[in-house]
């Protein structure tokens, strides 16, 4: 199924037989000094928002990598919080 979709996108974009660059590399904000990546965590009906992954890591005393892993996996942490990318 994926191969069929890639072929259809490539034909529509005019780059067939290769898929177009935008189909392979969706934009991802990994954060940084000039472009902060807001995140939030949810447990039940409680939502806590943070301006960046670094701010969240500092607030709960963990590493940026730990928060990135929680967001990517979608699994709750030991306290039951689920982490998400957020809008500012």
ZABATOR-46113 format. One line per 4 residues: for each residue x negated, y negated, z of N, C-alpha, C. Coordinates in steps of 0.001 Angstrom, whole numbers, plus 500000, padded with zeros to 6 digits. Each point is the difference from the previous one (the first is absolute). Layout:
BEGIN
X,Y,Z,X,Y,Z,X,Y,Z  ...
***
This chain:
BEGIN
499181,501196,500000,500819,498804,500000,499135,498737,500000  498969,500005,500837,499124,498828,500071,499298,499774,498669  499536,501076,499378,499323,499866,498714,500943,499415,498952  501253,500420,500014,500975,499470,499059,500207,498499,500231
500135,499603,501261,500196,498576,500316,498791,499171,499587  498805,500517,500261,498793,499270,499601,499952,499827,498485  500383,501040,499271,499996,499914,498539,501019,498981,499517  501177,499975,500574,501034,499044,499598,499567,498565,500297
499377,499783,501152,499505,498663,500345,498912,499574,499019  499092,500914,499678,498916,499684,499066,500545,499652,498629  500997,500730,499539,500595,499705,498690,500696,498639,500020  500730,499708,501073,500707,498713,500093,499022,498831,500092
498867,500214,500661,499008,498931,500165,499072,499877,498797  500051,500973,499089,499150,499948,498812,498584,500460,500238  499754,500733,501066,498642,500460,500281,499849,501514,499845  501008,500666,499455,499973,501456,499863,498813,500436,499165
499241,501007,500347,500284,501064,500954,499553,499702,501429  499343,498880,500242,499568,499656,501362,501078,499184,500697  500223,500224,501285,500959,499162,500717,499429,498593,500182  500849,498989,500065,499504,498635,500206,499431,499835,501403
499128,499034,500151,499358,499763,501294,501009,499758,501114  501056,499237,499721,500946,499678,501066,500743,501231,500504  500108,501059,499208,500675,501225,500432,499121,500799,500959  498701,499818,499901,499085,500770,500839,499596,499276,501272
500004,498702,499976,499504,499227,501131,501036,499003,500484  500998,500443,500777,500982,499049,500520,499326,499020,500960  500487,498779,500075,499376,499027,500889,500168,500418,501462  498905,499949,500739,500019,500349,501413,499290,498907,500766
500624,499530,501055,499365,499009,500856,499369,500737,501166  498682,500128,499994,499301,500682,501080,499597,499032,501099  500369,498735,499835,499685,499013,501026,498620,499400,499805  499664,499088,500864,498706,499337,499936,500124,498605,500569
498923,499245,499940,500004,498664,500599,500941,499039,499290  499991,500024,498682,500818,499037,499260,501403,500511,499722  500186,501310,500058,501304,500564,499680,500369,501033,501063  500606,499520,501059,500332,500863,501120,501155,500932,499650
500004,501174,500584,501008,501021,499733,500902,500145,501227  501193,499390,499975,500885,500100,501156,500536,501419,500183  500135,500419,501247,500511,501327,500334,500997,499880,501149  500788,501039,500175,500890,500056,501155,500071,501432,500495
500467,500145,501225,500229,501333,500539,501399,500047,500582  500628,501173,499887,501398,500160,500382,500127,501206,500920  500759,499819,501075,500360,501103,500894,501426,499745,500459  500902,500852,499532,501416,499788,500294,500485,498738,499305
500523,499067,500781,500463,498730,499445,499014,498866,500240  498838,500322,500528,498976,498997,500296,499040,499898,498824  499782,498767,499513,499072,499742,498901,498974,498978,500473  498734,500326,499853,498922,499067,500323,499249,499687,498717
499860,498704,499689,499329,499570,498777,498632,499418,500338  499052,500246,499094,498646,499471,500134,499605,499347,498682  499259,498909,500090,499601,499251,498811,499015,500763,499128  499268,500948,500589,499023,500774,499228,499712,501319,500710
499370,500901,499286,499585,501273,500584,499008,499741,501126  499112,499039,499785,499001,499672,501019,500659,499471,501278  501010,499124,499856,500716,499493,501171,500702,501125,500750  500596,500923,499255,500690,501134,500628,499008,500883,500741
498871,500279,499376,498986,500843,500630,499488,499355,501285  499785,498709,499953,499522,499283,501176,501056,500022,501111  501279,499817,499638,501075,499937,500986,500212,501324,500725  499877,501108,499283,500240,501284,500660,498709,500759,500303
498869,499348,499786,498675,500542,500328,499702,501322,499303  500050,499926,498676,499638,501146,499170,499226,499490,498794  499716,500868,499055,499235,499591,498820,500923,499699,498821  499487,499224,499066,500744,499726,498765,500263,501298,499255
499027,500895,499981,500156,501273,499303,501146,500816,500579  500173,499962,501315,501091,500738,500639,501349,499481,499515  500145,498690,499922,501266,499415,499540,500211,500298,498521  498964,499858,499184,500112,500341,498571,500459,501445,499820
499423,500902,500784,500369,501420,499902,501469,500212,500384  500464,499319,501038,501400,500125,500420,500951,499488,498926  499646,498888,499360,500848,499445,498947,500067,500960,498812  498849,500509,499585,499956,500886,498840,500687,501339,500257
499852,500535,501207,500576,501317,500291,501493,499916,500314  500424,498893,500614,501398,499868,500392,500347,500741,501269  499004,500632,500635,500244,500738,501234,499935,499070,501206  500866,500203,500973,499948,499162,501207,498728,500263,500804
499585,498982,500751,498842,500192,500872,500454,500684,501295  499087,500171,500960,500308,500726,501234,501110,499342,500812  500124,498692,499906,501028,499282,500750,501343,499969,499267  500057,500562,498790,501252,500051,499254,500231,498854,499033
498992,499160,499796,500120,498879,499068,499718,500479,498581  500795,499522,499045,499759,500239,498580,499522,498688,499393  498906,500058,499236,499380,498802,499436,500407,499810,498548  500169,498728,499600,500415,499644,498635,499267,498759,499541
499836,499889,498671,499604,498726,499421,501174,499067,500187  499720,498724,500208,501061,499040,500285,499889,498803,499076  501052,499233,499924,499955,498750,499261,499765,498886,500993  499218,498973,499601,499692,498924,500942,501230,499229,500436
***
